[in-house]
Amino acid sequence: MARSIGSWLSGPSQSDDPGQRASTYPGQRLGLPESGPGSIARFGRRIGALCVDWLVCYGLTALAVAFGLISQATQSTAVLVVWLVLGVVSVRLFGFTPGQFVLGLKVVPVDGRMHVGSGRALVRGLLIALVIPALFTDSDLRGLHDLASKTAVVRR
């Protein structure tokens, strides 16, 4: 019993899919370099960028509360809405959020497109807002939100 559970938890073996090569570093299957510009961003930088984005959004909503544009009771919801709009617009226009810019990251499509479209940026943002999809990653360190939107976060 323990052996069958252990084999299930360890994932498929290499012999199960002979057409799939084993990658030696994250991003190799996507054709990305191992290190330097264009390489897959690590989890720490991504979390740091998210924290910077949240701080920017908290600052913007605090200004809105100070000017009486929103009430303090709705500030938490306003932070989430501002974060989502800021993320979608900035990823669509520039390819990165303010936090990703500060930490030297960018969002790139992995399916040969020139840029990340508004729909993909919106799907990506909504899935990140749910938190859980971003915690599950594949061997290329791409979360479920990146897999669904066919994107990857790389170093600039």
N, C-alpha and C positions, 0 to 999 in steps of 0.2 A: 504494500500500500504506500509506504513512504517513497519508494522508488518511483511509482507512477505519479505521485504528486510532485516530486522533485523534478521529474522530466517535464511535467506540464509547466511548472513555474520557471524553468530555465529557458523556455521558449523553444522554437523549432530548431532542430539540428541543421548543420550545413548540408547534410546529405538529403534533407527533405526538399530542397529547392536547388537543383544543380545549376540552373541558369543564373542564380543570384551569387555574385562574388562577395566574399567577406571584405568589408572595408577596414582599413587600418587606422583611420581617423575620421571624426565626424565631418561630413560634407563631401567625402570622397565620391560616394555614389552620385552626388549632384554635380560633380565636376568642379568643386570649389577647392581652393588651395588649403594646405594643412595649417598654415599660420600666416599672419600678416593681413593686409587688406584683402577683403573678399572671403576670408575664412569665417566659419561659423562662430557666432558669438557665444561665449560661455554663460552659464546660468547667473553667476554673480553680477556681471555687467548688465544683464537684462533686468535683474531685480533692481539694481541701482538706478537704471533708466526709468523704470516704473515708479520708483519712489520720487525721483525728481519730477516726473509728470504729475504725480498726485500732489506734491507740494505746490507746483504752479497752479493747479486747479483749485486747491484750497485757498491760495492767495487771491485768485480771481473771484471766487465766491465770497470771500471775506470782504473784498472791496464792494461787491454787489450788496452785501448785507449792510455795510457801512453807509452806502448811498441810498439805502432803502428800496433797492430794486427787487430784492427777495426778502422773505422773512427768515428769521433764525430757525424757525421750526422746519423749513424746507431746505435748509442749507446742505444737509447730507445728500439729498436727492439731486440738488443742483450741482454738487461736486461731481457726482457720477455722470450727469448729463454733460457738463462742461468737459470732463475727461474724455468721454466718448466722442463728442464733436471735435475737440482738439486733436484727438488721435486720428480720426477718420480724415479730417481735412488736411492735417500736416503730412500724414503718410501718403495721401493721394497727390498733394502738391509737391512735396519735397522728398518723399521717400523715407522720412524719419520723423519721430516726435521730438519735442524739445529735450526730453531726457535722453533719448538716443543720440541726439546731436551732441549734447554735453559729454557723453561717454564714448563717442566715436563709433556709433552703430548706425545701421540703416536696414530697411526692410526691402528685400528684392524678390521679384517673382522667380520661381524656379522652372517655369514652363516655357521660357523663351520670349515672354512678352517684354515690352520696353519698360513698363512701369506698373505699379499696383493700382488697379482701378478702384473707383469709389465703392462698388459692391463688395469687392474682396476686402477692402479696408474696413467696411462696416461689419461684415461677417467676422473678421478677425477681432475687431474691437468688442463686439457682443460676446464672443466666446471668451475673451480675456476677462471681461466683466464678470463672467460666471466663475472665474478663478480655477475651478477644477480642471478644465481642458488644458490649461497652460502647465499644469503640474505633470501631466503624462507626456513623456517624450519618446521619440524613436531613437535609433542608433545614430542619427544625424543631429541629435539634440533639438529637433523641431517638435514643438508641442502640437496638440491636436488642433489648436487654432491655426497654426501654420500649415498643417497638413490639409485642413479644410479649405484654406484660402490659397493654397499652392504658393506659399511664400517661405522665406527664410530670413532670419535676422543675422546679418554679417557685420564684420568690422569694416569701417570706412578706411 
